[in-house]
Amino acid sequence: MDDSTRIQYLSAMGIDVWVPRVTENTSELVEPLQDTWDALQTDINACQQCELCQTRQQPVCGAGNPQADFLWLTDAPNEQEELQGAAFTDQTAELFDEMLRAVGLNRSAIFTTHIVKCRPELDKEPKVAELQACDAFLQREIAMLQPKRIFALGRIAAQQLLDTKVSVSELRQATHEYQGIPVTVLYHPAYLLRKLSEKASMWKDLQRAFADSKN
């Protein structure tokens, strides 16, 4: 992410940014402002851009390998994920790990994040204002990670990322792009736990995505 973009994101969140002024008479080189994972986590912890800051126990920042090739994106943390501070640490953990093993991955090889960083009250669907408030954080995560592919799990994550109202059942049938990055849409593990008959479809989607990644 370039300096001006990060400054815009931080300013939009009400965070003051000091930038050294360079004049024609100044020969000193100024170190460019660079985003960092620590800075991002600090900004997320301090965020008060929507009502969720009033009810959260803690925001849930992205977790995993900061050099990962694959970003796994889900909707919003539920109660268990809020307590654990990471995605897929609830009843979906075993199935998510099984999905990763099926394509030769594990948690240490990937990066997971929520499209909304704070738990909506009563685990409700995130509101538009909450999705918008967290968009800058997701942009910074993507800019620093520079993933080779994004996996959007579930309707909320997929529709928000791709700015569409098309259903997951349709979106999963094709590869999409976000800022030039291939995007694979998958059923959310929580949905698969409720509808086991769709697991076979999910395996096929994963195999197709990773076959494409090798080409």
ABEGO torsion letter per residue (X at the ends): XBAAAAAAAAAAAGBBBBBBBBBAABABBBBBBBBBAAAAAAAAAABAABAAAAABABBBBBBEBAABABBBBBBBBBAAAAAAGBBGABAAAAAAAAAAAAAGBBAAABBBBBABABBBBGGBBBBAAAAAAAAAAAAAAAAAAGBABBBBBEAAAAAAAAGBABBAAAAAABBBBBGGBBBBBBBBAAAAAABAAAAAAAAAAAAAAAAAAAX
